[in-house]
Amino acid sequence: MGTGYLAQANCMAIKVLIVDDEERVLGLAKATLEIDDRYEVTMANDGDEAIAACNADKPDLIVLNMLMPKKDGVTVCRELKGSPAMKDIKIVMLTAMSQEADKQTALMAGTDDYMTKPFSPAALLTKVEQILGL
């Protein structure tokens, strides 16, 4: 293929925001996604930072923790899905909350999918690709 394909691929980076208050989870999720150079990964440590990051540079997908300080993932999800400018952002809730009621709460808030911690890096990559239709 010619250079046009590479130039197009570089211009079309898929923006992913990872939001978690645990540095270990942020690092693992970021490293997992950055293996694939289609993804441009940014991070936030809490719900307030997530909303600010979305307003500054709208991501295509958010990997969002459910329990965080300042603003939890369900609240962030509801705010984003309720905003005409942000409602099309795909959201994967990644959380240690594994009860069916927790999953239903997240889905009712508008999350596109749900994964529990601990997570497999391969499973996260597969989930992101599924949600984005890749």
Contacts in CASP RR format, 6 or more apart in sequence:
PFRMAT RR
TARGET T0000
AUTHOR 0000-0000-0000
METHOD contacts of the structure
MODEL  1
MGTGYLAQANCMAIKVLIVDDEERVLGLAKATLEIDDRYEVTMANDGDEA
IAACNADKPDLIVLNMLMPKKDGVTVCRELKGSPAMKDIKIVMLTAMSQE
ADKQTALMAGTDDYMTKPFSPAALLTKVEQILGL
9 38 0 8 1.000
12 38 0 8 1.000
13 38 0 8 1.000
13 39 0 8 1.000
13 40 0 8 1.000
14 38 0 8 1.000
14 39 0 8 1.000
14 40 0 8 1.000
14 60 0 8 1.000
14 61 0 8 1.000
14 132 0 8 1.000
15 39 0 8 1.000
15 40 0 8 1.000
15 42 0 8 1.000
15 57 0 8 1.000
15 58 0 8 1.000
15 59 0 8 1.000
15 60 0 8 1.000
15 61 0 8 1.000
16 33 0 8 1.000
16 39 0 8 1.000
16 40 0 8 1.000
16 41 0 8 1.000
16 42 0 8 1.000
16 59 0 8 1.000
16 60 0 8 1.000
16 61 0 8 1.000
16 62 0 8 1.000
16 63 0 8 1.000
16 128 0 8 1.000
17 41 0 8 1.000
17 42 0 8 1.000
17 43 0 8 1.000
17 44 0 8 1.000
17 50 0 8 1.000
17 53 0 8 1.000
17 54 0 8 1.000
17 59 0 8 1.000
17 61 0 8 1.000
17 62 0 8 1.000
17 63 0 8 1.000
18 26 0 8 1.000
18 27 0 8 1.000
18 29 0 8 1.000
18 30 0 8 1.000
18 33 0 8 1.000
18 41 0 8 1.000
18 42 0 8 1.000
18 43 0 8 1.000
18 44 0 8 1.000
18 62 0 8 1.000
18 63 0 8 1.000
19 43 0 8 1.000
19 44 0 8 1.000
19 45 0 8 1.000
19 46 0 8 1.000
19 47 0 8 1.000
19 49 0 8 1.000
19 50 0 8 1.000
19 53 0 8 1.000
19 62 0 8 1.000
19 63 0 8 1.000
19 64 0 8 1.000
19 65 0 8 1.000
19 68 0 8 1.000
19 73 0 8 1.000
19 76 0 8 1.000
20 26 0 8 1.000
20 29 0 8 1.000
20 43 0 8 1.000
20 45 0 8 1.000
20 63 0 8 1.000
20 65 0 8 1.000
20 68 0 8 1.000
20 94 0 8 1.000
21 45 0 8 1.000
21 46 0 8 1.000
21 65 0 8 1.000
21 68 0 8 1.000
21 69 0 8 1.000
22 65 0 8 1.000
25 65 0 8 1.000
25 94 0 8 1.000
25 117 0 8 1.000
26 43 0 8 1.000
26 45 0 8 1.000
27 43 0 8 1.000
28 121 0 8 1.000
29 63 0 8 1.000
29 94 0 8 1.000
29 124 0 8 1.000
30 41 0 8 1.000
30 43 0 8 1.000
31 121 0 8 1.000
32 121 0 8 1.000
32 124 0 8 1.000
32 125 0 8 1.000
33 39 0 8 1.000
33 41 0 8 1.000
33 124 0 8 1.000
33 125 0 8 1.000
33 128 0 8 1.000
34 41 0 8 1.000
35 125 0 8 1.000
36 125 0 8 1.000
38 134 0 8 1.000
39 128 0 8 1.000
42 53 0 8 1.000
42 57 0 8 1.000
42 59 0 8 1.000
44 50 0 8 1.000
44 52 0 8 1.000
44 53 0 8 1.000
45 68 0 8 1.000
46 68 0 8 1.000
46 69 0 8 1.000
46 70 0 8 1.000
46 71 0 8 1.000
47 68 0 8 1.000
47 70 0 8 1.000
47 71 0 8 1.000
47 72 0 8 1.000
47 73 0 8 1.000
47 75 0 8 1.000
47 76 0 8 1.000
48 70 0 8 1.000
48 71 0 8 1.000
50 62 0 8 1.000
50 64 0 8 1.000
50 71 0 8 1.000
50 73 0 8 1.000
50 76 0 8 1.000
51 71 0 8 1.000
51 76 0 8 1.000
51 79 0 8 1.000
51 80 0 8 1.000
53 59 0 8 1.000
54 62 0 8 1.000
54 80 0 8 1.000
54 86 0 8 1.000
54 89 0 8 1.000
58 85 0 8 1.000
58 86 0 8 1.000
58 89 0 8 1.000
59 89 0 8 1.000
60 89 0 8 1.000
60 90 0 8 1.000
60 132 0 8 1.000
61 89 0 8 1.000
61 90 0 8 1.000
61 91 0 8 1.000
61 92 0 8 1.000
61 128 0 8 1.000
61 131 0 8 1.000
61 132 0 8 1.000
62 80 0 8 1.000
62 89 0 8 1.000
62 90 0 8 1.000
62 91 0 8 1.000
62 92 0 8 1.000
63 92 0 8 1.000
63 94 0 8 1.000
63 124 0 8 1.000
63 128 0 8 1.000
64 73 0 8 1.000
64 76 0 8 1.000
64 77 0 8 1.000
64 91 0 8 1.000
64 92 0 8 1.000
64 93 0 8 1.000
64 94 0 8 1.000
64 111 0 8 1.000
65 73 0 8 1.000
65 93 0 8 1.000
65 94 0 8 1.000
65 95 0 8 1.000
66 72 0 8 1.000
66 73 0 8 1.000
66 74 0 8 1.000
66 93 0 8 1.000
66 95 0 8 1.000
66 96 0 8 1.000
66 97 0 8 1.000
66 102 0 8 1.000
66 106 0 8 1.000
67 73 0 8 1.000
67 95 0 8 1.000
67 96 0 8 1.000
67 97 0 8 1.000
73 93 0 8 1.000
73 109 0 8 1.000
74 105 0 8 1.000
74 106 0 8 1.000
74 109 0 8 1.000
75 109 0 8 1.000
77 91 0 8 1.000
77 93 0 8 1.000
77 106 0 8 1.000
77 109 0 8 1.000
77 110 0 8 1.000
77 111 0 8 1.000
78 109 0 8 1.000
78 110 0 8 1.000
79 86 0 8 1.000
80 86 0 8 1.000
80 87 0 8 1.000
80 89 0 8 1.000
80 91 0 8 1.000
81 87 0 8 1.000
81 91 0 8 1.000
81 109 0 8 1.000
81 110 0 8 1.000
90 112 0 8 1.000
90 131 0 8 1.000
90 132 0 8 1.000
91 110 0 8 1.000
91 111 0 8 1.000
91 112 0 8 1.000
91 113 0 8 1.000
92 111 0 8 1.000
92 112 0 8 1.000
92 113 0 8 1.000
92 114 0 8 1.000
92 115 0 8 1.000
92 127 0 8 1.000
92 128 0 8 1.000
92 131 0 8 1.000
93 106 0 8 1.000
93 111 0 8 1.000
93 113 0 8 1.000
93 114 0 8 1.000
93 115 0 8 1.000
94 115 0 8 1.000
94 116 0 8 1.000
94 117 0 8 1.000
94 119 0 8 1.000
94 124 0 8 1.000
95 102 0 8 1.000
95 106 0 8 1.000
95 114 0 8 1.000
95 115 0 8 1.000
95 116 0 8 1.000
95 117 0 8 1.000
96 116 0 8 1.000
96 117 0 8 1.000
97 103 0 8 1.000
97 116 0 8 1.000
98 116 0 8 1.000
103 114 0 8 1.000
106 114 0 8 1.000
107 114 0 8 1.000
112 131 0 8 1.000
113 127 0 8 1.000
113 130 0 8 1.000
113 131 0 8 1.000
115 123 0 8 1.000
115 124 0 8 1.000
115 127 0 8 1.000
128 134 0 8 1.000
END
